[in-house]
Amino acid sequence: MAKEKTRLEFRFYDIPKGDYVLPKLGKGWEQEYGIGYGRMLHFHNYLEIGYCYHGRGELLIEDRTYVYGDRMFTVIPENIPHTTISAPGNICKWEFLFVDIKNFIRTEMGSDDLSTDEILRIINKRGTLKTAQNHPALNELILKIIDECRNENMYYKESIKGYLKAFVIEVLRLDEEREKAGGQKISQFIRKAIEYFTTHYAEDVKIADVAAHCGLSESHFRRNFENSMHMKPVDYLNMIRVDEACRLIRSGDRSIEHIGLAVGYDTPSTFIRNFKKLTGMTPQKWRKIQKESGMVRSGYHISAQKGWEAD
């Protein structure tokens, strides 16, 4: 008998065109979280920033469990399964910001040091829980964005853009500090490799050519790339190709064969095999489910729900 998949719920939100942030604020978000849901995880189609003003309980992010309390905040990228569970009888006050971080970074940010794809890779690394005491700069920026959303004073949308940019920079700094502390700072050649993959993914990419572009032997390149990125170069290339294929499937009605060729696969069978490896299903099935619910995630039984609204 096949093992039953863990139930997972997709809760999607719509951010109005022209905006980057959808706030979920007010008294309705002061409640006992998790009642009736057990420990079922859910995920969203946008980055979620959550701020706990008071209360205590557990925060589950994928396979990790955190204990949260007063003046703590979460940063959880899109598609990351998580849930909040109040301690029994504990009324917790949270407020949330859902952020179209991908569109914001690609539209509003530029850097001489990092490409937009590299910035997104860092921002979307993993979900986390932080304290105001240990991360005062991030804490203040989140509260500033919440205040701008709540009050909607003159020019508040422009103000939000400024605070969001500062928020992204603080997350990048935090990642840099973590890498230095762990002795795993991404070297310049890794950055060059990522740039190469993101620029040439639609071509017939040879790992030997990428290594030469970075000034390394192929064996040295493969070893160092895997140590830094925790995946093989070819797996990273396939991830970029499949991510772009998903975007093309969402944005039009081109044939699956045409999309496979457009993202760098020579044959439909190679495209389908790699797509299924990363998403858990064929491009045809992904397209069908995408039209119905807007998202998929392999390894779970998924039900799609419109994102919660406070009562």
Contacts in CASP RR format, 6 or more apart in sequence:
PFRMAT RR
TARGET T0000
AUTHOR 0000-0000-0000
METHOD contacts of the structure
MODEL  1
MAKEKTRLEFRFYDIPKGDYVLPKLGKGWEQEYGIGYGRMLHFHNYLEIG
YCYHGRGELLIEDRTYVYGDRMFTVIPENIPHTTISAPGNICKWEFLFVD
IKNFIRTEMGSDDLSTDEILRIINKRGTLKTAQNHPALNELILKIIDECR
NENMYYKESIKGYLKAFVIEVLRLDEEREKAGGQKISQFIRKAIEYFTTH
YAEDVKIADVAAHCGLSESHFRRNFENSMHMKPVDYLNMIRVDEACRLIR
SGDRSIEHIGLAVGYDTPSTFIRNFKKLTGMTPQKWRKIQKESGMVRSGY
HISAQKGWEAD
4 301 0 8 1.000
5 299 0 8 1.000
5 300 0 8 1.000
5 301 0 8 1.000
6 41 0 8 1.000
6 299 0 8 1.000
6 300 0 8 1.000
6 301 0 8 1.000
7 40 0 8 1.000
7 300 0 8 1.000
7 301 0 8 1.000
7 303 0 8 1.000
8 40 0 8 1.000
8 41 0 8 1.000
8 42 0 8 1.000
8 43 0 8 1.000
8 81 0 8 1.000
8 297 0 8 1.000
8 300 0 8 1.000
8 301 0 8 1.000
8 302 0 8 1.000
8 303 0 8 1.000
9 40 0 8 1.000
9 41 0 8 1.000
9 42 0 8 1.000
9 43 0 8 1.000
9 302 0 8 1.000
9 303 0 8 1.000
9 304 0 8 1.000
9 305 0 8 1.000
10 42 0 8 1.000
10 43 0 8 1.000
10 44 0 8 1.000
10 45 0 8 1.000
10 293 0 8 1.000
10 294 0 8 1.000
10 295 0 8 1.000
10 297 0 8 1.000
10 302 0 8 1.000
10 303 0 8 1.000
10 304 0 8 1.000
10 305 0 8 1.000
11 42 0 8 1.000
11 43 0 8 1.000
11 44 0 8 1.000
11 304 0 8 1.000
11 305 0 8 1.000
11 306 0 8 1.000
11 307 0 8 1.000
11 308 0 8 1.000
12 44 0 8 1.000
12 45 0 8 1.000
12 293 0 8 1.000
12 294 0 8 1.000
12 295 0 8 1.000
12 304 0 8 1.000
12 305 0 8 1.000
12 306 0 8 1.000
12 307 0 8 1.000
13 22 0 8 1.000
13 44 0 8 1.000
13 45 0 8 1.000
13 46 0 8 1.000
13 98 0 8 1.000
13 306 0 8 1.000
13 307 0 8 1.000
14 22 0 8 1.000
15 21 0 8 1.000
15 22 0 8 1.000
15 46 0 8 1.000
15 98 0 8 1.000
15 100 0 8 1.000
16 22 0 8 1.000
19 100 0 8 1.000
19 157 0 8 1.000
20 99 0 8 1.000
20 100 0 8 1.000
20 101 0 8 1.000
20 103 0 8 1.000
20 104 0 8 1.000
20 108 0 8 1.000
20 160 0 8 1.000
20 161 0 8 1.000
20 164 0 8 1.000
21 97 0 8 1.000
21 98 0 8 1.000
21 99 0 8 1.000
21 100 0 8 1.000
21 145 0 8 1.000
21 149 0 8 1.000
21 160 0 8 1.000
21 164 0 8 1.000
22 46 0 8 1.000
22 97 0 8 1.000
22 98 0 8 1.000
22 99 0 8 1.000
23 95 0 8 1.000
23 96 0 8 1.000
23 97 0 8 1.000
23 98 0 8 1.000
23 146 0 8 1.000
23 149 0 8 1.000
23 150 0 8 1.000
24 95 0 8 1.000
24 96 0 8 1.000
24 97 0 8 1.000
24 98 0 8 1.000
24 308 0 8 1.000
24 309 0 8 1.000
24 310 0 8 1.000
25 95 0 8 1.000
25 96 0 8 1.000
25 146 0 8 1.000
25 149 0 8 1.000
25 150 0 8 1.000
26 95 0 8 1.000
26 310 0 8 1.000
27 310 0 8 1.000
28 310 0 8 1.000
28 311 0 8 1.000
29 93 0 8 1.000
29 94 0 8 1.000
29 95 0 8 1.000
29 96 0 8 1.000
29 310 0 8 1.000
30 91 0 8 1.000
30 92 0 8 1.000
30 93 0 8 1.000
30 94 0 8 1.000
31 86 0 8 1.000
31 91 0 8 1.000
31 92 0 8 1.000
32 86 0 8 1.000
32 89 0 8 1.000
32 90 0 8 1.000
32 91 0 8 1.000
32 92 0 8 1.000
33 84 0 8 1.000
33 85 0 8 1.000
33 86 0 8 1.000
33 92 0 8 1.000
33 94 0 8 1.000
34 83 0 8 1.000
34 84 0 8 1.000
34 85 0 8 1.000
34 86 0 8 1.000
35 86 0 8 1.000
37 83 0 8 1.000
38 85 0 8 1.000
39 60 0 8 1.000
39 83 0 8 1.000
39 85 0 8 1.000
40 83 0 8 1.000
41 60 0 8 1.000
41 62 0 8 1.000
41 81 0 8 1.000
41 82 0 8 1.000
41 83 0 8 1.000
42 81 0 8 1.000
42 82 0 8 1.000
42 83 0 8 1.000
42 305 0 8 1.000
43 78 0 8 1.000
43 79 0 8 1.000
43 80 0 8 1.000
43 81 0 8 1.000
43 82 0 8 1.000
43 295 0 8 1.000
43 297 0 8 1.000
44 76 0 8 1.000
44 78 0 8 1.000
44 79 0 8 1.000
44 98 0 8 1.000
44 307 0 8 1.000
45 78 0 8 1.000
45 79 0 8 1.000
45 294 0 8 1.000
45 295 0 8 1.000
46 78 0 8 1.000
46 98 0 8 1.000
46 99 0 8 1.000
46 100 0 8 1.000
46 101 0 8 1.000
47 75 0 8 1.000
47 76 0 8 1.000
47 77 0 8 1.000
47 78 0 8 1.000
47 98 0 8 1.000
47 99 0 8 1.000
47 100 0 8 1.000
47 101 0 8 1.000
47 123 0 8 1.000
47 124 0 8 1.000
48 74 0 8 1.000
48 75 0 8 1.000
48 76 0 8 1.000
48 78 0 8 1.000
48 82 0 8 1.000
48 96 0 8 1.000
48 97 0 8 1.000
48 98 0 8 1.000
48 99 0 8 1.000
49 73 0 8 1.000
49 74 0 8 1.000
49 75 0 8 1.000
49 76 0 8 1.000
49 96 0 8 1.000
49 97 0 8 1.000
49 98 0 8 1.000
49 99 0 8 1.000
49 142 0 8 1.000
49 145 0 8 1.000
50 73 0 8 1.000
50 74 0 8 1.000
50 75 0 8 1.000
50 76 0 8 1.000
50 94 0 8 1.000
50 95 0 8 1.000
50 96 0 8 1.000
50 97 0 8 1.000
50 142 0 8 1.000
51 73 0 8 1.000
51 94 0 8 1.000
51 95 0 8 1.000
51 96 0 8 1.000
51 142 0 8 1.000
51 143 0 8 1.000
51 146 0 8 1.000
52 68 0 8 1.000
52 69 0 8 1.000
52 70 0 8 1.000
52 71 0 8 1.000
52 72 0 8 1.000
52 73 0 8 1.000
52 74 0 8 1.000
52 92 0 8 1.000
52 93 0 8 1.000
52 94 0 8 1.000
53 70 0 8 1.000
53 71 0 8 1.000
53 93 0 8 1.000
53 94 0 8 1.000
53 95 0 8 1.000
54 69 0 8 1.000
54 70 0 8 1.000
54 92 0 8 1.000
54 93 0 8 1.000
55 68 0 8 1.000
55 69 0 8 1.000
55 70 0 8 1.000
55 86 0 8 1.000
55 87 0 8 1.000
55 90 0 8 1.000
55 91 0 8 1.000
55 92 0 8 1.000
55 93 0 8 1.000
56 67 0 8 1.000
56 68 0 8 1.000
56 69 0 8 1.000
56 70 0 8 1.000
56 86 0 8 1.000
56 87 0 8 1.000
56 90 0 8 1.000
56 92 0 8 1.000
57 67 0 8 1.000
57 68 0 8 1.000
57 69 0 8 1.000
57 84 0 8 1.000
57 85 0 8 1.000
57 86 0 8 1.000
57 87 0 8 1.000
57 90 0 8 1.000
57 92 0 8 1.000
58 65 0 8 1.000
58 66 0 8 1.000
58 67 0 8 1.000
58 68 0 8 1.000
58 84 0 8 1.000
58 85 0 8 1.000
58 87 0 8 1.000
59 65 0 8 1.000
59 66 0 8 1.000
59 67 0 8 1.000
59 68 0 8 1.000
59 74 0 8 1.000
59 82 0 8 1.000
59 83 0 8 1.000
59 84 0 8 1.000
59 85 0 8 1.000
59 129 0 8 1.000
60 66 0 8 1.000
60 82 0 8 1.000
60 83 0 8 1.000
60 84 0 8 1.000
60 85 0 8 1.000
61 74 0 8 1.000
61 76 0 8 1.000
61 80 0 8 1.000
61 81 0 8 1.000
61 82 0 8 1.000
61 126 0 8 1.000
61 127 0 8 1.000
61 128 0 8 1.000
61 129 0 8 1.000
62 80 0 8 1.000
62 81 0 8 1.000
62 82 0 8 1.000
62 126 0 8 1.000
62 127 0 8 1.000
66 129 0 8 1.000
68 74 0 8 1.000
68 84 0 8 1.000
68 129 0 8 1.000
71 131 0 8 1.000
71 132 0 8 1.000
71 133 0 8 1.000
71 139 0 8 1.000
72 129 0 8 1.000
72 130 0 8 1.000
72 131 0 8 1.000
72 132 0 8 1.000
73 129 0 8 1.000
73 130 0 8 1.000
73 132 0 8 1.000
73 138 0 8 1.000
73 139 0 8 1.000
73 142 0 8 1.000
74 82 0 8 1.000
74 127 0 8 1.000
74 128 0 8 1.000
74 129 0 8 1.000
74 130 0 8 1.000
75 127 0 8 1.000
75 128 0 8 1.000
75 130 0 8 1.000
75 138 0 8 1.000
75 171 0 8 1.000
76 82 0 8 1.000
76 127 0 8 1.000
76 128 0 8 1.000
77 101 0 8 1.000
77 123 0 8 1.000
77 124 0 8 1.000
77 125 0 8 1.000
77 126 0 8 1.000
77 127 0 8 1.000
78 101 0 8 1.000
78 102 0 8 1.000
78 124 0 8 1.000
79 295 0 8 1.000
79 297 0 8 1.000
80 126 0 8 1.000
80 127 0 8 1.000
81 297 0 8 1.000
81 300 0 8 1.000
82 127 0 8 1.000
84 92 0 8 1.000
84 94 0 8 1.000
86 92 0 8 1.000
95 146 0 8 1.000
97 142 0 8 1.000
97 145 0 8 1.000
97 146 0 8 1.000
97 149 0 8 1.000
99 164 0 8 1.000
101 120 0 8 1.000
101 123 0 8 1.000
101 124 0 8 1.000
101 168 0 8 1.000
102 120 0 8 1.000
104 161 0 8 1.000
104 164 0 8 1.000
104 168 0 8 1.000
105 116 0 8 1.000
105 119 0 8 1.000
105 120 0 8 1.000
105 123 0 8 1.000
105 168 0 8 1.000
106 116 0 8 1.000
106 120 0 8 1.000
108 161 0 8 1.000
108 164 0 8 1.000
108 165 0 8 1.000
109 116 0 8 1.000
109 119 0 8 1.000
109 165 0 8 1.000
109 168 0 8 1.000
110 116 0 8 1.000
111 119 0 8 1.000
114 122 0 8 1.000
114 172 0 8 1.000
114 191 0 8 1.000
115 194 0 8 1.000
115 195 0 8 1.000
115 198 0 8 1.000
117 194 0 8 1.000
117 198 0 8 1.000
118 191 0 8 1.000
118 194 0 8 1.000
118 195 0 8 1.000
119 168 0 8 1.000
119 172 0 8 1.000
121 194 0 8 1.000
122 171 0 8 1.000
122 172 0 8 1.000
122 175 0 8 1.000
123 168 0 8 1.000
123 171 0 8 1.000
123 172 0 8 1.000
125 175 0 8 1.000
130 138 0 8 1.000
130 139 0 8 1.000
131 139 0 8 1.000
132 139 0 8 1.000
135 170 0 8 1.000
135 174 0 8 1.000
137 170 0 8 1.000
138 167 0 8 1.000
138 170 0 8 1.000
138 171 0 8 1.000
138 174 0 8 1.000
141 163 0 8 1.000
141 166 0 8 1.000
141 167 0 8 1.000
141 170 0 8 1.000
142 167 0 8 1.000
144 159 0 8 1.000
144 163 0 8 1.000
145 160 0 8 1.000
145 163 0 8 1.000
145 164 0 8 1.000
145 167 0 8 1.000
148 156 0 8 1.000
148 159 0 8 1.000
148 160 0 8 1.000
148 163 0 8 1.000
149 156 0 8 1.000
149 160 0 8 1.000
153 159 0 8 1.000
176 185 0 8 1.000
179 185 0 8 1.000
179 186 0 8 1.000
184 228 0 8 1.000
186 228 0 8 1.000
186 229 0 8 1.000
187 224 0 8 1.000
187 228 0 8 1.000
189 214 0 8 1.000
189 215 0 8 1.000
189 216 0 8 1.000
189 221 0 8 1.000
189 224 0 8 1.000
190 224 0 8 1.000
190 225 0 8 1.000
190 228 0 8 1.000
190 229 0 8 1.000
192 213 0 8 1.000
192 214 0 8 1.000
193 210 0 8 1.000
193 213 0 8 1.000
193 214 0 8 1.000
193 221 0 8 1.000
193 225 0 8 1.000
193 233 0 8 1.000
194 236 0 8 1.000
196 205 0 8 1.000
196 210 0 8 1.000
196 213 0 8 1.000
196 214 0 8 1.000
197 205 0 8 1.000
197 210 0 8 1.000
197 233 0 8 1.000
197 236 0 8 1.000
197 237 0 8 1.000
197 240 0 8 1.000
198 240 0 8 1.000
201 237 0 8 1.000
201 240 0 8 1.000
201 241 0 8 1.000
201 244 0 8 1.000
201 263 0 8 1.000
201 264 0 8 1.000
202 241 0 8 1.000
202 244 0 8 1.000
202 262 0 8 1.000
202 263 0 8 1.000
202 264 0 8 1.000
203 264 0 8 1.000
204 264 0 8 1.000
204 266 0 8 1.000
205 237 0 8 1.000
207 218 0 8 1.000
207 221 0 8 1.000
207 222 0 8 1.000
207 233 0 8 1.000
207 234 0 8 1.000
208 218 0 8 1.000
210 221 0 8 1.000
210 233 0 8 1.000
211 217 0 8 1.000
211 218 0 8 1.000
211 220 0 8 1.000
211 221 0 8 1.000
211 222 0 8 1.000
214 221 0 8 1.000
216 224 0 8 1.000
221 233 0 8 1.000
222 232 0 8 1.000
222 233 0 8 1.000
225 232 0 8 1.000
225 233 0 8 1.000
225 236 0 8 1.000
226 232 0 8 1.000
226 233 0 8 1.000
229 236 0 8 1.000
231 239 0 8 1.000
238 274 0 8 1.000
238 277 0 8 1.000
238 278 0 8 1.000
239 278 0 8 1.000
241 263 0 8 1.000
241 264 0 8 1.000
241 265 0 8 1.000
241 274 0 8 1.000
242 263 0 8 1.000
242 274 0 8 1.000
242 275 0 8 1.000
242 278 0 8 1.000
242 279 0 8 1.000
244 262 0 8 1.000
244 263 0 8 1.000
245 259 0 8 1.000
245 260 0 8 1.000
245 262 0 8 1.000
245 263 0 8 1.000
245 271 0 8 1.000
245 275 0 8 1.000
245 283 0 8 1.000
246 279 0 8 1.000
246 286 0 8 1.000
246 290 0 8 1.000
248 254 0 8 1.000
248 259 0 8 1.000
248 262 0 8 1.000
248 263 0 8 1.000
249 256 0 8 1.000
249 259 0 8 1.000
249 283 0 8 1.000
249 286 0 8 1.000
249 287 0 8 1.000
249 290 0 8 1.000
250 290 0 8 1.000
250 294 0 8 1.000
254 262 0 8 1.000
256 268 0 8 1.000
256 271 0 8 1.000
256 272 0 8 1.000
256 283 0 8 1.000
256 284 0 8 1.000
256 287 0 8 1.000
257 268 0 8 1.000
257 271 0 8 1.000
259 271 0 8 1.000
259 283 0 8 1.000
260 268 0 8 1.000
260 271 0 8 1.000
260 283 0 8 1.000
261 271 0 8 1.000
263 271 0 8 1.000
265 271 0 8 1.000
265 274 0 8 1.000
271 283 0 8 1.000
272 282 0 8 1.000
272 283 0 8 1.000
275 282 0 8 1.000
275 283 0 8 1.000
275 286 0 8 1.000
276 282 0 8 1.000
278 298 0 8 1.000
279 286 0 8 1.000
279 296 0 8 1.000
279 298 0 8 1.000
280 296 0 8 1.000
280 298 0 8 1.000
280 299 0 8 1.000
281 289 0 8 1.000
281 296 0 8 1.000
281 298 0 8 1.000
286 296 0 8 1.000
289 296 0 8 1.000
290 296 0 8 1.000
292 304 0 8 1.000
293 302 0 8 1.000
293 304 0 8 1.000
294 304 0 8 1.000
295 302 0 8 1.000
295 304 0 8 1.000
296 302 0 8 1.000
END
